[in-house]
Amino acid sequence: MSSIPDDLQYTEEHEYVKSDTEDGVIIIGITDYAQGELGDVVYLDLPAVGTEVKRMDVFGTIEAVKAVSELFSPAGGEVVEVNQALDADPSLVNTDPYEEGWMIKLRVGNAAELEQLLSASDYAQHVGE
Amino acid sequence: MQWTLILEDDARCGRDNMSIDHGLLQAARTGGGFLRLYRWNPPCLSFGRNEPAKTRYDGDRIRSLGLDTVRRPTGGRAVWHDRELTYAVAAPIDTFGSLQQTYAAIHHLLAAALRRLGVPASIAPRPSERAPRLGSGACFAAPMGGEIVVGERKLVGSAQLREGDAFLQHGSVLMEEGQDMVARITSGLSSPIAATSLSEVLQRPPDYQDVARVIATEAERCWKGSWTRQTRSPDAAVGDKFGDSCWTWRR
Protein backbone atom coordinates (compact mmCIF):
# COMPACT_ATOMS: atom_id res chain seq x y z
CA MET A 1 0.00 0.00 0.00
CA SER A 2 1.30 3.43 -0.87
CA SER A 3 0.99 6.50 1.35
CA ILE A 4 -1.91 8.83 0.46
CA PRO A 5 -2.09 11.62 3.06
CA ASP A 6 -5.64 12.72 3.87
CA ASP A 7 -4.82 16.43 3.92
CA LEU A 8 -3.60 16.67 0.30
CA GLN A 9 -5.37 16.88 -3.05
CA TYR A 10 -4.52 14.79 -6.11
CA THR A 11 -4.77 14.52 -9.88
CA GLU A 12 -5.59 11.41 -11.86
CA GLU A 13 -2.11 11.80 -13.35
CA HIS A 14 -0.59 11.19 -9.89
CA GLU A 15 0.48 14.68 -8.85
CA TYR A 16 -0.34 15.89 -5.34
CA VAL A 17 -1.16 19.42 -4.23
CA LYS A 18 -0.27 20.74 -0.80
CA SER A 19 -0.96 24.21 0.56
CA ASP A 20 2.14 26.32 1.18
CA THR A 21 2.49 28.64 4.14
CA GLU A 22 2.09 31.55 1.70
CA ASP A 23 -1.49 32.29 0.67
CA GLY A 24 -2.36 31.32 -2.89
CA VAL A 25 0.75 29.17 -3.36
CA ILE A 26 0.62 25.40 -3.72
CA ILE A 27 3.34 22.77 -3.54
CA ILE A 28 3.32 20.14 -6.29
CA GLY A 29 5.01 16.77 -6.45
CA ILE A 30 4.19 13.21 -7.44
CA THR A 31 2.54 10.70 -5.17
CA ASP A 32 4.09 7.78 -3.36
CA TYR A 33 2.15 5.47 -5.68
CA ALA A 34 3.64 7.21 -8.74
CA GLN A 35 7.22 7.05 -7.51
CA GLY A 36 6.74 3.37 -6.77
CA GLU A 37 5.49 2.74 -10.30
CA LEU A 38 8.31 4.70 -11.90
CA GLY A 39 11.11 3.13 -9.93
CA ASP A 40 14.29 4.94 -8.99
CA VAL A 41 14.20 8.53 -10.25
CA VAL A 42 17.40 9.57 -12.01
CA TYR A 43 16.60 12.94 -13.59
CA LEU A 44 14.02 15.72 -13.47
CA ASP A 45 13.43 18.40 -16.06
CA LEU A 46 11.59 21.17 -14.20
CA PRO A 47 10.55 24.66 -15.35
CA ALA A 48 12.33 27.89 -14.50
CA VAL A 49 10.96 30.21 -11.84
CA GLY A 50 8.59 32.64 -13.53
CA THR A 51 7.21 30.12 -16.01
CA GLU A 52 3.46 30.48 -16.56
CA VAL A 53 1.45 27.29 -16.92
CA LYS A 54 -2.19 26.51 -17.57
CA ARG A 55 -4.14 23.79 -15.80
CA MET A 56 -3.03 20.35 -17.07
CA ASP A 57 -0.12 21.79 -19.03
CA VAL A 58 2.99 19.63 -19.02
CA PHE A 59 5.32 21.47 -16.64
CA GLY A 60 8.23 19.04 -16.82
CA THR A 61 9.37 15.47 -17.24
CA ILE A 62 10.66 12.88 -14.84
CA GLU A 63 13.06 10.12 -15.81
CA ALA A 64 13.22 6.94 -13.76
CA VAL A 65 14.63 3.53 -14.50
CA LYS A 66 11.30 2.33 -15.83
CA ALA A 67 10.18 5.31 -17.87
CA VAL A 68 10.23 8.96 -18.81
CA SER A 69 6.89 10.55 -17.93
CA GLU A 70 5.33 13.96 -18.26
CA LEU A 71 4.39 16.03 -15.21
CA PHE A 72 1.05 17.86 -15.33
CA SER A 73 0.17 21.05 -13.55
CA PRO A 74 -2.94 20.63 -11.35
CA ALA A 75 -3.77 24.32 -11.79
CA GLY A 76 -2.78 27.34 -13.81
CA GLY A 77 -0.40 29.92 -12.43
CA GLU A 78 3.20 31.05 -12.11
CA VAL A 79 6.08 28.90 -10.92
CA VAL A 80 7.55 30.75 -7.93
CA GLU A 81 10.04 28.19 -6.64
CA VAL A 82 11.70 24.99 -7.86
CA ASN A 83 13.16 22.36 -5.54
CA GLN A 84 16.89 22.76 -6.25
CA ALA A 85 17.71 19.84 -3.96
CA LEU A 86 16.41 17.50 -6.66
CA ASP A 87 19.26 18.53 -8.96
CA ALA A 88 21.75 16.96 -6.60
CA ASP A 89 19.56 14.11 -5.41
CA PRO A 90 16.53 13.21 -7.57
CA SER A 91 16.02 10.10 -5.44
CA LEU A 92 14.38 12.37 -2.84
CA VAL A 93 11.26 11.86 -4.96
CA ASN A 94 11.43 8.17 -4.04
CA THR A 95 12.47 8.43 -0.44
CA ASP A 96 10.29 11.35 0.67
CA PRO A 97 7.81 12.33 -2.06
CA TYR A 98 5.58 14.49 0.14
CA GLU A 99 8.26 16.48 1.95
CA GLU A 100 11.86 16.65 0.66
CA GLY A 101 10.84 15.37 -2.77
CA TRP A 102 8.44 18.19 -3.71
CA MET A 103 9.00 19.63 -7.19
CA ILE A 104 7.60 23.14 -7.71
CA LYS A 105 5.65 25.84 -5.92
CA LEU A 106 2.96 27.51 -7.97
CA ARG A 107 1.12 30.78 -7.37
CA VAL A 108 -2.38 29.77 -8.46
CA GLY A 109 -4.21 32.08 -10.84
CA ASN A 110 -7.72 30.76 -10.22
CA ALA A 111 -8.32 28.99 -6.91
CA ALA A 112 -11.53 27.47 -8.26
CA GLU A 113 -9.42 25.10 -10.33
CA LEU A 114 -8.29 23.40 -7.14
CA GLU A 115 -11.89 22.40 -6.43
CA GLN A 116 -11.66 19.97 -9.37
CA LEU A 117 -8.89 17.93 -7.76
CA LEU A 118 -9.36 14.51 -6.16
CA SER A 119 -9.59 13.95 -2.43
CA ALA A 120 -7.37 11.34 -0.79
CA SER A 121 -10.19 8.80 -0.81
CA ASP A 122 -10.99 9.50 -4.48
CA TYR A 123 -7.33 9.12 -5.38
CA ALA A 124 -7.05 5.88 -3.40
CA GLN A 125 -9.98 4.55 -5.38
CA HIS A 126 -8.37 5.77 -8.61
CA VAL A 127 -5.20 3.75 -7.97
CA GLY A 128 -7.13 0.77 -6.62
CA GLU A 129 -6.06 1.06 -3.00
CA MET B 1 -7.45 -3.40 -30.04
CA GLN B 2 -6.14 -3.04 -33.58
CA TRP B 3 -2.46 -4.00 -33.65
CA THR B 4 -0.06 -3.29 -36.49
CA LEU B 5 3.00 -5.50 -36.74
CA ILE B 6 5.85 -3.89 -38.67
CA LEU B 7 8.57 -6.33 -39.66
CA GLU B 8 11.05 -3.99 -41.32
CA ASP B 9 12.76 -5.42 -44.42
CA ASP B 10 15.37 -2.67 -44.53
CA ALA B 11 17.70 -1.43 -41.82
CA ARG B 12 17.65 2.34 -41.23
CA CYS B 13 19.83 5.07 -39.76
CA GLY B 14 19.51 6.21 -36.17
CA ARG B 15 17.71 9.42 -36.99
CA ASP B 16 15.03 7.60 -39.02
CA ASN B 17 14.59 4.86 -36.43
CA MET B 18 14.00 7.28 -33.57
CA SER B 19 11.76 9.49 -35.66
CA ILE B 20 9.64 6.49 -36.70
CA ASP B 21 9.36 5.17 -33.14
CA HIS B 22 8.28 8.59 -31.92
CA GLY B 23 5.80 8.79 -34.80
CA LEU B 24 4.29 5.47 -33.68
CA LEU B 25 3.85 6.95 -30.20
CA GLN B 26 1.98 9.89 -31.71
CA ALA B 27 -0.18 7.52 -33.75
CA ALA B 28 -0.95 5.41 -30.67
CA ARG B 29 -2.41 8.48 -28.98
CA THR B 30 -5.37 8.21 -31.34
CA GLY B 31 -5.84 4.49 -30.62
CA GLY B 32 -4.30 1.31 -31.98
CA GLY B 33 -1.11 -0.44 -31.05
CA PHE B 34 2.15 -1.06 -32.88
CA LEU B 35 4.92 -3.62 -32.61
CA ARG B 36 7.89 -2.74 -34.79
CA LEU B 37 10.95 -4.98 -35.21
CA TYR B 38 13.94 -3.43 -36.94
CA ARG B 39 17.69 -3.00 -37.44
CA TRP B 40 20.15 -0.13 -37.85
CA ASN B 41 22.31 0.83 -40.84
CA PRO B 42 24.82 2.31 -40.33
CA PRO B 43 25.46 1.11 -36.79
CA CYS B 44 24.61 3.91 -34.39
CA LEU B 45 25.35 5.15 -30.90
CA SER B 46 22.19 6.31 -29.12
CA PHE B 47 22.14 8.45 -25.99
CA GLY B 48 19.36 8.46 -23.42
CA ARG B 49 16.99 11.43 -23.47
CA ASN B 50 18.61 13.19 -20.51
CA GLU B 51 22.06 11.67 -20.54
CA PRO B 52 24.98 14.12 -20.15
CA ALA B 53 26.56 13.01 -23.42
CA LYS B 54 28.78 16.08 -23.86
CA THR B 55 30.74 15.37 -20.74
CA ARG B 56 30.32 11.62 -20.52
CA TYR B 57 31.47 10.73 -24.05
CA ASP B 58 34.44 11.76 -26.17
CA GLY B 59 32.93 13.69 -29.07
CA ASP B 60 36.26 13.92 -30.95
CA ARG B 61 36.73 10.17 -30.77
CA ILE B 62 33.14 9.58 -31.90
CA ARG B 63 33.75 11.84 -34.90
CA SER B 64 37.14 10.30 -35.71
CA LEU B 65 35.56 6.84 -35.71
CA GLY B 66 32.80 8.19 -37.97
CA LEU B 67 30.02 6.92 -35.72
CA ASP B 68 26.40 7.79 -36.40
CA THR B 69 24.77 9.24 -33.28
CA VAL B 70 21.24 9.99 -32.18
CA ARG B 71 19.50 10.92 -28.92
CA ARG B 72 16.52 8.75 -28.08
CA PRO B 73 13.14 10.13 -26.97
CA THR B 74 13.33 7.61 -24.11
CA GLY B 75 15.60 7.67 -21.09
CA GLY B 76 18.42 5.47 -19.94
CA ARG B 77 22.03 5.29 -20.96
CA ALA B 78 24.05 4.84 -24.14
CA VAL B 79 23.54 1.86 -26.44
CA TRP B 80 25.63 0.78 -29.42
CA HIS B 81 23.19 -0.43 -32.05
CA ASP B 82 24.93 -2.80 -34.41
CA ARG B 83 24.31 -6.53 -34.28
CA GLU B 84 20.96 -6.48 -32.55
CA LEU B 85 17.23 -6.72 -33.10
CA THR B 86 15.39 -3.66 -31.89
CA TYR B 87 11.76 -3.75 -30.82
CA ALA B 88 9.36 -0.87 -30.34
CA VAL B 89 5.88 -1.12 -28.82
CA ALA B 90 3.57 1.90 -28.91
CA ALA B 91 0.00 1.74 -27.66
CA PRO B 92 -2.60 3.54 -25.56
CA ILE B 93 -1.44 3.84 -21.97
CA ASP B 94 -4.08 1.53 -20.53
CA THR B 95 -3.35 -1.36 -22.91
CA PHE B 96 -1.47 -3.46 -20.36
CA GLY B 97 -2.40 -1.64 -17.14
CA SER B 98 -0.02 0.36 -14.97
CA LEU B 99 3.50 1.40 -15.92
CA GLN B 100 5.05 -1.60 -14.20
CA GLN B 101 2.43 -3.93 -15.65
CA THR B 102 3.25 -2.57 -19.12
CA TYR B 103 6.96 -3.10 -18.59
CA ALA B 104 6.31 -6.61 -17.31
CA ALA B 105 3.89 -7.53 -20.11
CA ILE B 106 6.38 -6.62 -22.81
CA HIS B 107 9.35 -8.25 -21.12
CA HIS B 108 7.47 -11.43 -20.32
CA LEU B 109 6.47 -11.66 -23.97
CA LEU B 110 10.04 -11.15 -25.17
CA ALA B 111 11.41 -13.63 -22.62
CA ALA B 112 8.85 -16.23 -23.67
CA ALA B 113 9.77 -15.73 -27.32
CA LEU B 114 13.47 -16.04 -26.57
CA ARG B 115 12.89 -19.23 -24.60
CA ARG B 116 11.25 -20.68 -27.72
CA LEU B 117 14.61 -20.14 -29.41
CA GLY B 118 16.32 -22.11 -26.64
CA VAL B 119 17.54 -19.10 -24.68
CA PRO B 120 17.15 -19.51 -20.86
CA ALA B 121 15.91 -15.94 -20.52
CA SER B 122 14.40 -14.79 -17.23
CA ILE B 123 13.28 -11.55 -15.59
CA ALA B 124 15.81 -9.98 -13.22
CA PRO B 125 14.58 -9.59 -9.63
CA ARG B 126 14.28 -6.11 -8.20
CA PRO B 127 17.69 -5.13 -6.81
CA SER B 128 18.15 -3.96 -3.25
CA GLU B 129 20.37 -1.03 -4.21
CA ARG B 130 19.24 2.20 -5.82
CA ALA B 131 19.73 2.75 -9.53
CA PRO B 132 22.91 4.53 -10.63
CA ARG B 133 22.69 8.14 -11.79
CA LEU B 134 22.67 8.98 -15.50
CA GLY B 135 26.42 9.52 -15.66
CA SER B 136 27.27 5.90 -15.14
CA GLY B 137 27.91 4.74 -18.70
CA ALA B 138 26.47 2.02 -20.89
CA CYS B 139 22.90 0.78 -20.78
CA PHE B 140 24.25 -2.75 -20.65
CA ALA B 141 26.61 -2.07 -17.74
CA ALA B 142 24.24 -3.61 -15.18
CA PRO B 143 20.78 -5.25 -15.20
CA MET B 144 17.97 -3.62 -13.23
CA GLY B 145 14.91 -5.31 -11.75
CA GLY B 146 12.39 -6.42 -14.37
CA GLU B 147 14.89 -6.63 -17.21
CA ILE B 148 15.57 -9.69 -19.34
CA VAL B 149 18.69 -11.54 -18.32
CA VAL B 150 20.47 -14.83 -18.79
CA GLY B 151 21.96 -15.67 -15.44
CA GLU B 152 22.93 -12.26 -14.11
CA ARG B 153 23.84 -10.80 -17.48
CA LYS B 154 21.58 -8.48 -19.42
CA LEU B 155 20.31 -9.62 -22.81
CA VAL B 156 17.73 -6.92 -23.56
CA GLY B 157 17.93 -3.22 -22.70
CA SER B 158 14.63 -1.31 -22.70
CA ALA B 159 13.29 2.17 -22.05
CA GLN B 160 9.80 3.63 -21.95
CA LEU B 161 8.31 7.06 -22.64
CA ARG B 162 4.80 8.06 -21.64
CA GLU B 163 3.27 11.04 -23.43
CA GLY B 164 -0.37 11.96 -23.05
CA ASP B 165 -2.51 8.85 -23.35
CA ALA B 166 0.09 6.61 -24.97
CA PHE B 167 3.43 4.98 -24.30
CA LEU B 168 6.43 3.97 -26.36
CA GLN B 169 8.73 1.25 -25.11
CA HIS B 170 11.67 0.21 -27.23
CA GLY B 171 14.76 -1.81 -26.61
CA SER B 172 17.66 -3.82 -27.97
CA VAL B 173 17.92 -7.60 -28.10
CA LEU B 174 21.64 -8.24 -28.44
CA MET B 175 22.34 -10.68 -31.28
CA GLU B 176 26.10 -10.52 -30.82
CA GLU B 177 28.49 -8.72 -28.51
CA GLY B 178 29.70 -5.22 -29.24
CA GLN B 179 28.63 -3.02 -26.34
CA ASP B 180 32.31 -2.46 -25.54
CA MET B 181 32.05 0.29 -28.16
CA VAL B 182 30.40 2.42 -25.47
CA ALA B 183 33.44 1.98 -23.24
CA ARG B 184 35.73 2.94 -26.16
CA ILE B 185 34.10 6.34 -26.55
CA THR B 186 33.53 7.04 -22.86
CA SER B 187 35.57 9.86 -21.34
CA GLY B 188 37.49 8.50 -18.37
CA LEU B 189 36.58 5.26 -16.68
CA SER B 190 33.46 3.37 -17.67
CA SER B 191 31.55 0.64 -15.93
CA PRO B 192 32.34 -2.90 -17.10
CA ILE B 193 29.74 -4.35 -19.44
CA ALA B 194 27.55 -7.06 -17.90
CA ALA B 195 25.78 -8.09 -21.09
CA THR B 196 25.38 -11.32 -22.95
CA SER B 197 24.13 -12.01 -26.47
CA LEU B 198 22.05 -14.57 -28.32
CA SER B 199 25.20 -15.68 -30.13
CA GLU B 200 27.00 -16.35 -26.86
CA VAL B 201 24.06 -18.10 -25.26
CA LEU B 202 23.13 -20.23 -28.26
CA GLN B 203 26.74 -20.90 -29.26
CA ARG B 204 25.88 -20.05 -32.85
CA PRO B 205 25.15 -16.89 -34.80
CA PRO B 206 21.40 -16.21 -34.54
CA ASP B 207 19.39 -15.45 -37.64
CA TYR B 208 17.69 -12.05 -37.43
CA GLN B 209 14.61 -13.22 -39.34
CA ASP B 210 14.17 -16.23 -37.03
CA VAL B 211 14.31 -14.03 -33.94
CA ALA B 212 11.94 -11.46 -35.41
CA ARG B 213 9.51 -14.17 -36.50
CA VAL B 214 9.32 -15.82 -33.08
CA ILE B 215 8.74 -12.47 -31.32
CA ALA B 216 6.06 -11.52 -33.82
CA THR B 217 4.30 -14.87 -33.50
CA GLU B 218 4.38 -14.69 -29.70
CA ALA B 219 2.89 -11.19 -29.75
CA GLU B 220 0.10 -12.17 -32.15
CA ARG B 221 -0.68 -15.12 -29.89
CA CYS B 222 -0.56 -13.28 -26.53
CA TRP B 223 -1.75 -9.73 -27.15
CA LYS B 224 -5.46 -9.76 -27.80
CA GLY B 225 -6.94 -7.94 -30.77
CA SER B 226 -6.75 -8.04 -34.53
CA TRP B 227 -3.35 -7.90 -36.18
CA THR B 228 -2.22 -6.63 -39.54
CA ARG B 229 1.32 -7.05 -40.84
CA GLN B 230 3.43 -4.71 -42.91
CA THR B 231 7.06 -4.65 -43.96
CA ARG B 232 7.60 -0.89 -43.97
CA SER B 233 7.16 1.73 -41.30
CA PRO B 234 5.49 5.05 -41.98
CA ASP B 235 8.09 7.50 -43.32
CA ALA B 236 10.26 9.29 -40.79
CA ALA B 237 9.13 12.85 -40.10
CA VAL B 238 11.05 15.48 -42.07
CA GLY B 239 13.03 18.01 -40.05
CA ASP B 240 12.25 16.71 -36.58
CA LYS B 241 14.67 16.89 -33.64
CA PHE B 242 16.15 13.45 -34.13
CA GLY B 243 18.21 14.69 -37.07
CA ASP B 244 19.29 17.83 -35.25
CA SER B 245 22.75 17.77 -33.64
CA CYS B 246 21.52 20.37 -31.14
CA TRP B 247 19.13 17.73 -29.78
CA THR B 248 21.70 14.93 -29.96
CA TRP B 249 24.32 16.97 -28.10
CA ARG B 250 21.99 19.08 -25.99
CA ARG B 251 23.61 17.96 -22.72
Interface residues (C-beta under 8 A of the other chain):
Chain A: E37 L38 G39 D40 V42 Y43 D45 E63 A64 V65 K66 A67 V68 S69 E70 S91 N94
Chain B: G48 R49 N50 P73 T74 G75 G76 S98 L99 Q100 Y103 R130 A131 P132 R133 L134 M144 G145 G146 A159 Q160 L161 R162 E163 G164 F167 Q169
